[in-house]
């Protein structure tokens, strides 16, 4: 019998990713909103917490790609935010 072993050892919160990348956290939340678990985005919960978005290393790479897309096309966030 083979048992699946999760290969993710840690995740990084959106607050730390925003600080490390020099991006506004609220804007980054808008960008990351479209990410799914397959993109390396997860929610972490603790006692008495609402939860925080966090990313695997792959998720951070994917997020950096999305940041570039939205910086190249800033109207995408405006259209999404007003929809």
C-alpha positions, 0 to 999 in steps of 0.5 A: 500500500502506498501512502500519499505524502504531502510535499508542501512543508510551509506556506507564506502569508499574503502579508509577507509576500506583499512586503517581500515584493514591495506591493500594496497588500490590498491590491495584491489581494485583488490580484490573488483573488482569482487564484485556486488551490491548483495555483498554489493559493490556500487559506490557513486558519487558526484559533479565533482567526477568520483565516489568512491567504497563503501561498506555496513557492509555486503560488508565489511564482504564479502570483508574480506572473499575475502581478505582471499581467495586471501591471501591464493591463491596470484596467483589468483590476478596475473592471473586476472591482466594479463588476 
